[in-house]
């Protein structure tokens, strides 16, 4: 595969400047891989530059080149999972968005790359985020792209954006309806307060949301060096595993663990969970107002924590936590 004539023309016209930038990157990053830069420019940056209008192609190429230098220098590009996600962003999504990027596109390019990498690192569904942006590209205006990114991130399992996304949904009802499966604009105002109170109210697709299993042993790339202990809190659950602490957030779109502190875990001791009605463990099964919930944990010494809307099942014999809606 060779670089398109459009990109070749820009590189040829600015060769001394581009070469100087590459030399500076090799100095800044000791492990800089010039061969990988060439591959990334050819396979991933080129489709984006070629899609730009001729009158702004030089600015687009210059910004993309600088971002590419940083991605390669920080070893984020390549054949690993992060690199493949970035490839799809540059090969498919950015060409669809090139017409709405700001006049100085470098900050937005960096923001999109960072958002993608953060979603992947947090365990959200980064591929789904890319697909949602691609589907929305024909309708997105440049000034609302960050808002659409937040809505899509929540739908892709970044649960920490739930409240922000709900606020944005009222400002962008058409996009919210498409991304989140919310009602049409006429019912949206009525639904938003309910969605704020009940994180499990939204139902992705037509499937019932039974819950999410989170956490694995650190030896297999997970978060927990020892089986976790769980305490409920208003936002979700505080989790302790050896000397590590997490906030577990969950809703119908996903569940994830965010870093927390020992003080936050201790503060959850004061949280008062609903006393009645409440979920319970009966004959090794989890019983909720929605019925009996099946699980794969050993039935011995099962533990249960719950708050206003969610229940977390855990065990001293497992590195996982199973969190479900119970109302």
N, C-alpha and C positions, 0 to 999 in steps of 0.2 A: 504494500500500500504506500502510495506517495502523497505528499502534501498537495492540496488543491492549488490551482493556478492563482486563485484569489489570495491565499495565504502566502504563497511563494512571492508574489509581487510585493506584499507588505514587508516580508522578511528581507527581501533583496534591497528594497529602498532604505531600510533602516539597519542594514547589516552591522556597521560599526557600533551603533548604540546597543543593539541586541547582544552582540558579542561582549561588549563591556559589562553589560548586566549579568551575563552568564559567568564571566570571569569573577565578578564580585560575589556571586552566589557560591562559586567553588571555594572562594576564600572564606566566606562566612560559614559554610557548612562543610566540615572536613570530609564527610562521607558522601558528598554530592556525586550523583551518578549521571554523567553527561549522556550516556547511552539511553538511560531511562527517560531523561528529558526529551531526547529526540523521539522516542516512542510515544510519550505522552502528548507531545505537540502534534505528531502525525495522526495518531488514532483518536485523540479526545479533544484537543483544542481546535484542531482544524475544522471539524463540522460546525463548531460554534462560530468561528471567524467567517467561514464561507457563507453562513446564513445571514450575516450582517449586511445591511444596506451599504452600497459602495461608498456613499459619502461619509459614513462613520466607521468604516471597516478598520482604518488605521488606529483609531482610538480604542476600538474593541480589541484588536490584536495586541496592542501595547499593554493594555490592562490584563488581558488573559495571559500574556507571556510572563508578566511579573508574578501573577498568582501561581502559574505553573512552576516557576523557579522555587517558590516557597513550598509548594506541595512536594516537589521532588526533594528539595533540601531537607525537609522534615520527615522524609521517608514515608509519606502518606500515600503517594502514588505507587502503583506496582500491581503485582499479581495477587496480593492478599485481598481479604474481604473488603477492607476499607478502600483499597485501590479500585476494585471492581465497582463499588458503589460510586466512587468519584467518576469513573469512566462513563457510567450510565448518565450521571448528572450532566457531564459535558457533552456526551454524544447525542443524547435524546432531549433532555429537559431544557438545557440552556439554549440550544438552537430555537426551541419553540418560544422562549421568552426574550430573545435578543432584541426584538422590536420594542419592548417596553422597559428596558433597562435604562437607568439614568444616564445623563450625558457623560458622567465620569463613572464608569461601571465597576471599577475595581472594588470599592467597598461592598457593593451588593454581591459580587462574585464571591468575595471572602465570606460574607455572611451566609450565603447559601451553602458553601462548602463546610463551614463550621457547624451549621445547623444539621447537615447530613451526618457529619462525623459524630456529633454529640448524640444524636438519636441512636446511631449504631452503638456507641459506647454505653448508653444507658439501657440497652436491651429493647428499645422500641423497634417498630417494624419500618426500618429505613427504606426498604424497597417499596412499601406501600405509600410512604410519603412522596417518593419520587413519582409514582404512578398518579397519585392525586394531583400533584402539581402539573403533570403532563396533561391530564384530563381537563384541568381548569385553565390551561394556558390560553385558549382562544378567547376566554371571557375576562381574563385578568387585566386590570389597568396597572401601570407601573407604581402608582402611589398606594395601591392596596396589596401589593405582592407580599409584604411582610405579614399583613393580617391573614392572608390566605395561607401563608406558611404555618402560622400558629394553629389555625383551624385544622389543617391537614396533619400537623404533628399530633394534635390530640387524637384525631381519628386513627392515627397510626400507632397509638399506644403510649404517647407521652402524657401520662395522666396528670402530671403537675401543671399542665396548661388548661385544665378543665374550666376553671372559673374565668380565666382570660378569654378562652375560646367562646364561652357562653356570652360574654359581653360583646365580643366581636360578631357573634351570630346575629344579634339584633341590628348591627350596622350593615351587615352583608347577608341579608336573608336568602337571596338566591344561591349564593355560593355555599352558605351553610346548609341549605337544603340538599344540595348535590353532594357535599362532602360528608355530612354527618347523618343524613337520612332524617333530618328534622321535618316537621310539618311545613306546609306552605306558609307564606308570609301572614295570611289571615289568622292562623292559629299560633304563630310563633310567640307573640307577646304573652299569651296565656300559658304556654308551655315552659318558658324560660325559668320562672320561679320554681316550678316543680322540678326541673332538671338540676337546679342549684341545690335543692334539698336531697334529691335522690340520685346518687351517682350511677345507679344501675337501671335507671328508667329507659335510657336509650338502648335499643336492641339492634346491633349491627346485622344487616341482612334480615333473614327470616328465622334465624336460629335462636333458641333460648340460650341465654348466657348462664352457664352452670357455675362458672368461677374460673379462677386462674391459679396455677401452681407456680410458685416462684422460689428461687434459691437453689444453689447447688454447692457441693463441697469445693473449697478453693483449689484442691488438687486437680479438679476437672474444669477449672476455669470459672468457678462460681464465686459467691460472696462469703460463704460461711466456713470458717475453719472448724467449728464445732456445731452440733445441732442447736438451732436458735431457740431463744426464749422470746415470747411475744407479749406486749402489753397494748391494750386498746387506747386510743386517744381520739379526740374529736375529728382530726383530719384523716386518720387511718389507723396505723399500728406502729408502735416503736418496737424495734427488734434489736436484740443483743446476741452476739455470737463471739465468745471469748472477749477480746478487747475491742471489738468492732461494733458500731452502732448504726442503725439505719431507720429511716422513715419509710414504711411500706404504704404506698398509695395504690388504690384499685378502683376501677369502675368497669362499666360494660365494655369499654374499648381495650382494656389491658391492665397490667399491674407492673410496678417497677419499684426498685429500692433506691432511695437517695441517701447520701451520707448524713449522719446525725451525730449527736454528742451524748456522752454519758449523762449530762444534766437533763437533756431532753427525755432520755429514757427514764430517769428517776422521776421526772415531773409527771410522767404518765401514771404513776402510782395513785395520784389524786383524782384521776378520771373516774367518773361514776357511770358505769354502763347501764343501759335500761334493765330494770329488774324484772318486769313482767309486761307483756310476754317477752320471752327470751329464747334464743336457740339453746339446745342442750344435747348432751351425749347420752344416747340410750342404746344399750346392747352393742356398743362399739360403733354405732352410726350417728351421724350428725343430723339432728332434726330441727327444722326451721319452719317458719310460717308458710314457706313455699313447699314444704314436704321434706322427705328424707333425702339427704345428699350422700351419694356414694363416694368413697375415697379409697386410696390404695395404701394408706398407712397401716402399720401394725396396730391392732386394737388395744394392746397393752399400754397403759399410761398415756393415753391421748389427752391433749390439753386443748382448751378452747378459750379464745378471747373474742369479744364483740363490742361494737359500738352501735350508734343509732341505725346503721344501714348495712354493715358488713360483719361477717364472722370469719375468724382465722383459726384454722385447725393445724396443730403442730404436734410433734412427738420427740421425746429424747432419743429416738432411734432413727430419725430422719433429718436430712439437711434441707428439706423443703417445707414450705408453708402453703397451705391451700386456703385461699380466701374466696368467699362466696357472698352473694346477697342473701339475707335471711328474712327480710320482710316481704 
